[in-house]
Amino acid sequence: MSPIYILLTIFVYFSILLLVSRLTGKRSDNDAFFRGNRQSPWYIVAFGMVGASLSGVTFISVPGMVRTIDMTYMQTCIGFFFGYLLIAHVLLPLYYRLNLTSIYTYLEGRLGKFSYKTGASFFLFSKILGAAVRLYLVCLILQHFVFDSMHVPFAVTVVVIVVLIWLYTRKSGIRTIVWTDSFQTFCLLATLLLILIQVSRNLDLDFNGIVQVVKDNEHSRIFVFDDWHSKQNFFKQFFSGIFITIVMTGLDQDMMQKNLSCKNLKDAQKNMYWYGISFVPVNFLFLVLGILLLVIGPKMGLELPVAGDDILPFFAANGYLGYPVLIFFTIGIIAAAFSSADSALTALTTSFCVDILGNKNLPEEAAEKQRKRVHIGISVVFIICILIFKVLNNRSVIDAIYVLASYTYGPLLGLFAFGLFTKAFPRDKFVPYVAIASPILCITINYLVTRYTSYRFGYEMLMLNGLLTFIGLYCLSIKNKQYGSARC
């Protein structure tokens, strides 16, 4: 198919996003940008968060996972659900009770200024890199299958895509994103179902046939209970899923900003329940698609790409599943990537303005000008990071993000756990050193364990990182904030 038709599809898609932005951007102010004026319908937020969580990385990488780790990713997804329940009943009540705009403001009141700045800084660093990885994947796919043939440089592709995201988020931020994410989630799920239907037709399978093919396939294994050394062991994956959810949703300004735009705590909790329930079957469908693609490849006489991330794009972009799939694949990729990138851009702007620059006491007009400048600055940083990933990235993208989260979100987990589950106060000025030392110690432990034992750390490194941060804070804490006698 001519790249012109794909470009036309992208143009129509963005026109819809810009129309939504215009409709939701009327009478916008900082509160609309940061919290949506606390008027977002919970069911719209829940539906939109599915797309924001999946992202282009999930859309591409999860089907490709099946070839290397079977369907064991479902163990992590089951853990995700229980993590969402904990967020609904532990963290959301705290955030609503304190009427927070940035969730890291909690750390200032509970632990101190240095703890607050440390938590916000770790979020900013983690989110910028994570969002850049996700967006990088989409830019790379569009470049390879569309813009290379038009001789458009990769840097130009990146700049255009980031500018388009900036355009529809610049006025109303989270108030716009709640609605655009819902539209993008619809596009993503419609694409997934269309591709599943098309692959099933090519294999002459009805629903029962799909079930039988998946059941009989050598990659259909979901649970691993017998190998404690494996990264896919059930207990490692399950508990890692719980903690990944807590830090990458409950302690993430990006995801919580959507929840905090709901009218009240009860609505935010309903959003979290339904969002958590829907996340599991959606990921299961991606894994089913992965198995079907592995089955249909040999039947069509095709040699599948070596990299798992390339399998779905290989089928869609080369027309093996029909040109309608190519169009919807393009929409699905853009929808999945932008539903996470646009909210990340808004959350980073919010956190930098509130947590780093401290705009709480600025007049409305000055605060709005500051927010607009920061929004542009974060967009530029996105572009730079994506171009760096173009040079450096050489591994499974989704695994890279979770490994990254194990090291950068761990200190956030330790900080919030210490604040919530102890009554002690750390020596605030030493908190940044603890937060930096913990990931470094984890990297060292991982190296030594890998070198001298047969054990292999998986995503459980996140729990160890949080625990080390917690222990460091406890050892530097004081029994009484007023008198300051040391615990250890």
C-alpha positions as CSV (number, residue, x, y, z in Angstrom):
1,M,0.0,0.0,0.0
2,S,1.2,3.5,-0.8
3,P,2.6,5.4,2.2
4,I,0.3,8.3,1.1
5,Y,-2.8,6.4,2.3
6,I,-1.1,5.7,5.6
7,L,-0.3,9.4,5.9
8,L,-3.9,10.3,5.1
9,T,-5.0,7.9,7.9
10,I,-2.6,9.6,10.3
11,F,-3.9,13.0,9.2
12,V,-7.5,12.0,9.8
13,Y,-6.7,10.5,13.2
14,F,-4.9,13.6,14.4
15,S,-7.7,15.8,13.1
16,I,-10.1,14.0,15.4
17,L,-7.7,14.4,18.4
18,L,-7.3,18.1,17.7
19,L,-11.1,18.5,17.5
20,V,-11.5,16.8,20.9
21,S,-8.8,19.1,22.2
22,R,-10.7,22.2,20.9
23,L,-14.0,21.0,22.4
24,T,-12.5,20.3,25.8
25,G,-10.1,23.3,25.8
26,K,-12.7,26.0,26.3
27,R,-12.3,28.1,29.5
28,S,-9.2,26.2,30.5
29,D,-7.0,27.1,33.4
30,N,-4.2,25.4,35.4
31,D,-6.7,23.4,37.4
32,A,-8.2,22.1,34.2
33,F,-4.7,21.2,32.9
34,F,-3.6,19.6,36.2
35,R,-6.8,18.0,37.6
36,G,-9.5,18.4,34.9
37,N,-11.5,20.5,37.4
38,R,-12.3,17.2,39.2
39,Q,-15.1,16.6,36.7
40,S,-14.0,13.6,34.8
41,P,-16.6,10.7,34.5
42,W,-15.0,7.6,36.2
43,Y,-16.0,5.2,33.4
44,I,-14.4,7.4,30.8
45,V,-11.2,7.5,32.9
46,A,-11.2,3.7,33.4
47,F,-11.7,3.0,29.7
48,G,-9.0,5.5,28.7
49,M,-6.5,4.2,31.2
50,V,-6.5,0.8,29.5
51,G,-4.9,2.3,26.4
52,A,-2.6,4.4,28.4
53,S,-1.3,1.4,30.3
54,L,-0.9,-0.8,27.3
55,S,1.0,1.7,25.1
56,G,2.6,0.9,21.8
57,V,5.2,-1.2,23.6
58,T,2.5,-3.7,24.8
59,F,0.9,-3.7,21.3
60,I,4.1,-4.7,19.7
61,S,6.1,-6.6,22.4
62,V,3.5,-8.8,24.2
63,P,2.5,-10.9,21.1
64,G,6.2,-11.4,20.4
65,M,6.9,-12.5,24.0
66,V,5.1,-15.8,23.4
67,R,8.0,-17.3,21.3
68,T,10.5,-16.9,24.2
69,I,8.5,-17.1,27.4
70,D,5.2,-18.7,26.3
71,M,2.1,-17.1,27.9
72,T,3.8,-16.7,31.3
73,Y,3.3,-13.0,31.2
74,M,-0.2,-13.7,32.4
75,Q,1.2,-14.4,35.8
76,T,2.4,-10.8,36.0
77,C,-1.0,-9.6,34.7
78,I,-2.8,-11.5,37.5
79,G,-0.6,-9.7,40.0
80,F,-1.5,-6.4,38.3
81,F,-5.1,-6.9,39.3
82,F,-4.4,-7.3,43.0
83,G,-2.1,-4.3,42.8
84,Y,-5.0,-2.2,41.5
85,L,-7.1,-3.3,44.5
86,L,-4.4,-2.1,46.9
87,I,-4.1,1.2,45.2
88,A,-7.9,1.7,45.4
89,H,-8.0,1.1,49.1
90,V,-4.6,2.4,50.4
91,L,-3.3,5.1,48.2
92,L,-6.4,6.7,46.6
93,P,-8.0,7.5,50.0
94,L,-4.8,9.2,51.1
95,Y,-4.5,11.3,47.9
96,Y,-8.1,12.5,48.1
97,R,-8.0,13.2,51.8
98,L,-5.0,15.5,51.2
99,N,-6.6,17.0,48.1
100,L,-3.3,16.6,46.1
101,T,-2.5,17.9,42.7
102,S,0.9,16.1,42.6
103,I,1.0,12.9,44.6
104,Y,4.6,13.6,45.7
105,T,3.4,16.5,47.8
106,Y,2.5,13.9,50.4
107,L,6.2,13.2,50.9
108,E,6.9,16.8,51.9
109,G,4.3,16.8,54.7
110,R,5.2,13.4,56.0
111,L,9.0,13.1,55.5
112,G,10.4,16.5,54.6
113,K,11.5,18.8,51.7
114,F,14.5,16.7,50.6
115,S,12.3,13.5,50.5
116,Y,9.7,15.3,48.5
117,K,12.2,16.6,45.9
118,T,13.9,13.2,45.8
119,G,10.6,11.4,45.1
120,A,9.5,13.9,42.4
121,S,13.0,13.8,40.8
122,F,13.0,10.0,40.5
123,F,9.5,10.1,38.9
124,L,10.6,12.7,36.4
125,F,13.7,10.7,35.5
126,S,11.8,7.4,35.2
127,K,8.9,8.8,33.3
128,I,10.9,10.7,30.8
129,L,12.9,7.6,29.9
130,G,10.0,5.2,30.0
131,A,7.8,7.4,27.8
132,A,10.6,8.0,25.4
133,V,11.2,4.3,25.0
134,R,7.5,3.7,24.2
135,L,7.3,6.6,21.8
136,Y,10.6,5.6,20.2
137,L,9.2,2.2,19.2
138,V,6.3,3.8,17.4
139,C,8.6,6.3,15.6
140,L,10.8,3.5,14.5
141,I,8.0,1.5,13.1
142,L,6.5,4.4,11.2
143,Q,9.9,5.4,10.0
144,H,10.7,1.9,8.7
145,F,7.3,1.2,7.0
146,V,6.3,4.7,5.9
147,F,8.8,7.5,6.0
148,D,11.9,5.7,4.8
149,S,10.4,5.2,1.4
150,M,9.7,9.0,1.3
151,H,13.3,9.7,2.3
152,V,12.2,11.5,5.5
153,P,15.0,11.6,8.2
154,F,14.2,9.8,11.5
155,A,14.8,13.1,13.4
156,V,12.1,14.8,11.4
157,T,9.7,12.0,12.1
158,V,10.3,12.3,15.8
159,V,9.9,16.1,15.9
160,V,6.6,16.0,13.9
161,I,5.1,13.3,16.2
162,V,6.1,15.1,19.4
163,V,4.8,18.4,18.1
164,L,1.5,16.8,17.2
165,I,1.2,15.5,20.8
166,W,2.1,18.9,22.2
167,L,-0.6,20.6,20.0
168,Y,-3.6,18.6,21.4
169,T,-2.4,18.6,25.0
170,R,-1.1,22.2,25.4
171,K,-4.4,23.9,26.5
172,S,-6.3,21.6,28.7
173,G,-3.9,18.9,29.7
174,I,-5.6,16.1,31.7
175,R,-9.1,17.4,30.9
176,T,-8.4,16.7,27.2
177,I,-6.4,13.5,27.7
178,V,-9.2,11.8,29.6
179,W,-11.3,12.0,26.4
180,T,-8.6,11.5,23.8
181,D,-7.4,8.4,25.7
182,S,-10.8,6.9,25.5
183,F,-10.9,7.4,21.8
184,Q,-7.4,6.0,21.4
185,T,-8.3,2.9,23.6
186,F,-11.3,2.2,21.4
187,C,-9.0,2.4,18.3
188,L,-6.5,0.1,20.0
189,L,-9.0,-2.6,21.0
190,A,-10.8,-2.4,17.6
191,T,-7.4,-3.0,15.9
192,L,-6.6,-6.0,18.2
193,L,-10.0,-7.6,17.5
194,L,-9.7,-7.0,13.8
195,I,-6.3,-8.6,13.5
196,L,-7.5,-11.6,15.6
197,I,-10.5,-12.0,13.3
198,Q,-8.4,-11.7,10.2
199,V,-5.7,-14.2,11.4
200,S,-8.5,-16.6,12.4
201,R,-10.1,-16.4,9.0
202,N,-6.8,-17.1,7.3
203,L,-6.4,-20.2,9.5
204,D,-10.1,-21.2,8.9
205,L,-10.7,-21.2,12.7
206,D,-13.9,-20.4,14.6
207,F,-13.9,-19.6,18.3
208,N,-13.6,-23.2,19.3
209,G,-10.9,-23.7,16.8
210,I,-8.9,-20.8,18.3
211,V,-9.3,-22.3,21.8
212,Q,-8.0,-25.7,20.6
213,V,-5.1,-24.2,18.6
214,V,-3.9,-22.2,21.6
215,K,-4.5,-25.1,24.0
216,D,-2.4,-27.5,21.9
217,N,0.4,-25.1,21.1
218,E,3.8,-25.6,22.7
219,H,3.8,-22.0,23.8
220,S,0.5,-22.1,25.7
221,R,2.1,-22.5,29.1
222,I,0.9,-19.9,31.6
223,F,2.1,-21.1,35.0
224,V,5.6,-22.0,36.2
225,F,5.7,-23.5,39.7
226,D,8.6,-25.9,39.5
227,D,11.6,-23.7,38.8
228,W,12.7,-21.2,41.4
229,H,15.7,-20.1,39.3
230,S,13.5,-19.1,36.4
231,K,12.5,-15.5,35.9
232,Q,9.1,-16.9,34.9
233,N,8.4,-18.6,38.3
234,F,4.8,-17.9,39.3
235,F,5.6,-16.3,42.7
236,K,8.2,-14.1,41.2
237,Q,5.9,-12.9,38.5
238,F,2.8,-12.6,40.6
239,F,4.3,-10.5,43.4
240,S,6.3,-8.5,41.0
241,G,3.1,-7.7,39.1
242,I,1.6,-6.4,42.4
243,F,4.5,-4.2,43.1
244,I,5.0,-3.1,39.5
245,T,1.4,-1.9,39.6
246,I,1.8,-0.1,42.9
247,V,4.8,1.9,41.7
248,M,4.0,2.3,38.0
249,T,0.3,3.3,38.7
250,G,-0.2,4.1,42.3
251,L,3.1,6.0,42.8
252,D,3.1,7.4,39.3
253,Q,1.8,11.0,38.8
254,D,0.9,10.1,35.2
255,M,-1.6,7.4,36.1
256,M,-2.8,9.0,39.3
257,Q,-3.4,12.3,37.7
258,K,-6.2,10.7,35.7
259,N,-7.7,9.2,38.9
260,L,-7.5,12.5,40.7
261,S,-9.6,14.1,38.0
262,C,-12.6,12.0,39.1
263,K,-15.3,13.8,41.0
264,N,-14.7,12.0,44.3
265,L,-12.9,9.1,46.0
266,K,-15.8,6.6,45.3
267,D,-15.7,7.3,41.6
268,A,-11.9,7.0,41.5
269,Q,-12.1,3.6,43.2
270,K,-14.8,2.4,40.8
271,N,-12.5,3.5,38.0
272,M,-9.6,1.5,39.5
273,Y,-11.8,-1.7,39.9
274,W,-13.0,-1.8,36.3
275,Y,-9.7,-0.8,34.9
276,G,-8.0,-3.6,36.8
277,I,-10.6,-6.1,35.7
278,S,-10.3,-5.2,32.0
279,F,-6.5,-5.1,31.9
280,V,-6.2,-8.9,32.4
281,P,-8.3,-10.2,29.5
282,V,-6.9,-7.6,27.1
283,N,-3.4,-8.8,27.7
284,F,-4.5,-12.4,27.3
285,L,-5.9,-11.5,23.9
286,F,-2.5,-10.1,22.9
287,L,-0.8,-13.3,23.9
288,V,-3.4,-15.4,22.0
289,L,-2.6,-13.2,19.0
290,G,1.1,-14.0,19.5
291,I,0.4,-17.8,19.3
292,L,-1.8,-17.4,16.2
293,L,0.9,-15.4,14.4
294,L,3.5,-18.2,15.2
295,V,1.1,-20.7,13.8
296,I,0.1,-18.8,10.6
297,G,3.7,-17.9,9.7
298,P,4.9,-21.4,8.7
299,K,1.5,-22.2,7.0
300,M,2.1,-19.1,4.8
301,G,5.7,-20.2,4.1
302,L,7.1,-17.1,5.9
303,E,10.3,-16.9,7.9
304,L,9.4,-14.9,10.9
305,P,11.7,-12.1,12.2
306,V,14.3,-13.0,14.8
307,A,13.2,-10.2,17.2
308,G,9.8,-10.8,18.9
309,D,9.0,-7.1,18.6
310,D,9.1,-7.3,14.8
311,I,6.6,-10.2,14.4
312,L,3.3,-8.3,14.4
313,P,4.7,-5.3,12.4
314,F,6.1,-7.9,9.9
315,F,2.6,-9.3,9.2
316,A,0.7,-6.1,9.2
317,A,3.0,-3.8,7.3
318,N,3.8,-6.2,4.5
319,G,0.1,-6.8,3.7
320,Y,0.1,-10.5,4.7
321,L,-3.2,-10.0,6.6
322,G,-4.8,-7.6,4.1
323,Y,-4.6,-3.9,3.6
324,P,-7.5,-3.1,6.1
325,V,-5.3,-4.6,8.8
326,L,-2.4,-2.4,7.7
327,I,-4.6,0.7,8.1
328,F,-5.9,-0.4,11.5
329,F,-2.5,-1.5,12.6
330,T,-1.2,2.0,11.9
331,I,-4.1,3.5,13.9
332,G,-3.6,1.0,16.7
333,I,0.1,1.7,17.0
334,I,-0.4,5.5,17.1
335,A,-3.3,5.2,19.5
336,A,-1.4,2.9,21.9
337,A,1.7,5.0,21.9
338,F,0.1,8.4,22.1
339,S,-2.4,7.5,24.8
340,S,0.6,6.9,27.1
341,A,2.9,9.6,25.6
342,D,0.3,12.4,25.9
343,S,-0.5,11.8,29.5
344,A,3.2,11.4,30.3
345,L,3.9,14.8,28.8
346,T,1.1,16.3,30.9
347,A,2.1,14.5,34.1
348,L,5.8,15.5,33.7
349,T,4.7,19.1,33.1
350,T,2.5,19.0,36.2
351,S,5.2,17.4,38.4
352,F,7.9,19.8,37.3
353,C,5.7,22.9,37.8
354,V,4.3,21.8,41.2
355,D,7.1,19.8,42.7
356,I,10.3,21.2,41.3
357,L,9.5,24.9,40.5
358,G,6.9,25.2,43.3
359,N,4.2,27.3,41.5
360,K,1.6,26.9,44.3
361,N,1.8,30.5,45.3
362,L,2.2,32.1,41.9
363,P,-0.7,34.3,40.5
364,E,-2.8,32.4,38.0
365,E,-1.5,34.2,34.9
366,A,2.2,33.7,35.9
367,A,1.6,30.1,36.7
368,E,-0.1,29.5,33.4
369,K,2.9,31.1,31.5
370,Q,5.3,28.9,33.5
371,R,3.3,25.8,32.8
372,K,3.3,26.5,29.0
373,R,7.1,27.0,29.0
374,V,7.6,23.8,30.9
375,H,5.3,21.9,28.6
376,I,7.4,23.0,25.6
377,G,10.6,22.2,27.4
378,I,9.5,18.6,28.3
379,S,8.5,18.1,24.7
380,V,12.1,19.0,23.6
381,V,13.5,16.6,26.2
382,F,11.3,13.9,24.7
383,I,12.8,14.5,21.3
384,I,16.3,14.3,22.6
385,C,15.7,11.1,24.6
386,I,14.1,9.3,21.6
387,L,17.0,10.2,19.4
388,I,19.4,8.8,22.0
389,F,17.4,5.5,22.2
390,K,17.7,5.3,18.4
391,V,21.4,4.9,19.0
392,L,21.4,2.8,22.2
393,N,18.4,0.4,22.2
394,N,19.1,-3.2,21.4
395,R,16.8,-5.3,23.5
396,S,13.1,-6.2,24.0
397,V,11.5,-2.9,24.7
398,I,8.9,-3.9,27.3
399,D,11.5,-5.8,29.3
400,A,13.8,-2.8,29.2
401,I,11.1,-0.6,30.7
402,Y,10.3,-3.0,33.5
403,V,14.0,-3.5,34.3
404,L,14.4,0.2,34.3
405,A,11.4,0.6,36.7
406,S,13.0,-2.0,39.0
407,Y,15.8,0.4,39.6
408,T,14.3,3.9,39.3
409,Y,10.9,3.3,40.9
410,G,12.3,1.2,43.8
411,P,13.2,4.3,45.9
412,L,9.7,5.7,45.4
413,L,8.3,2.4,46.7
414,G,10.6,2.6,49.7
415,L,9.8,6.3,50.4
416,F,6.0,5.8,50.3
417,A,6.1,2.6,52.3
418,F,8.2,4.2,55.0
419,G,5.8,7.1,55.2
420,L,2.7,5.0,55.3
421,F,3.7,2.1,57.5
422,T,6.0,3.7,60.1
423,K,5.7,6.7,62.4
424,A,9.4,7.5,62.2
425,F,11.0,10.5,60.5
426,P,14.2,10.1,58.5
427,R,17.0,12.6,58.6
428,D,15.6,14.4,55.6
429,K,18.9,15.8,54.2
430,F,20.3,12.2,53.8
431,V,17.3,10.8,52.0
432,P,18.7,11.6,48.4
433,Y,21.8,9.6,49.2
434,V,19.8,6.6,50.3
435,A,17.6,6.8,47.2
436,I,20.7,6.9,45.0
437,A,22.6,4.2,46.9
438,S,19.8,1.7,46.8
439,P,19.7,1.2,43.0
440,I,23.5,1.1,42.9
441,L,23.5,-1.6,45.6
442,C,20.8,-3.5,43.6
443,I,22.9,-3.4,40.5
444,T,25.9,-4.8,42.4
445,I,23.8,-7.5,44.0
446,N,22.4,-8.5,40.7
447,Y,25.9,-8.7,39.1
448,L,27.3,-10.9,42.0
449,V,24.3,-13.2,42.1
450,T,24.3,-13.7,38.4
451,R,28.1,-14.3,38.3
452,Y,28.4,-16.7,41.2
453,T,25.0,-18.5,41.4
454,S,22.4,-20.0,39.1
455,Y,19.7,-17.6,40.4
456,R,18.4,-15.0,38.0
457,F,16.6,-11.9,39.2
458,G,13.4,-10.9,37.4
459,Y,11.1,-8.1,38.1
460,E,11.4,-8.9,41.8
461,M,14.4,-6.6,41.8
462,L,11.8,-3.8,42.3
463,M,10.8,-5.2,45.7
464,L,14.4,-5.6,46.8
465,N,15.2,-2.0,45.7
466,G,12.2,-0.7,47.7
467,L,13.2,-2.8,50.7
468,L,16.7,-1.5,50.7
469,T,15.5,2.1,50.5
470,F,13.1,1.4,53.4
471,I,15.9,-0.1,55.5
472,G,18.2,2.8,54.7
473,L,15.5,5.3,55.8
474,Y,14.8,3.4,59.0
475,C,18.4,3.3,59.9
476,L,18.7,7.0,59.5
477,S,15.4,7.8,61.2
478,I,14.8,9.5,64.5
479,K,12.4,8.3,67.2
480,N,11.0,11.7,67.8
481,K,10.9,14.5,65.2
482,Q,11.4,17.1,67.9
483,Y,14.4,15.6,69.8
484,G,16.0,13.5,67.0
485,S,17.4,10.4,68.8
486,A,18.7,7.9,66.3
487,R,17.2,4.4,65.8
488,C,20.4,2.8,64.5
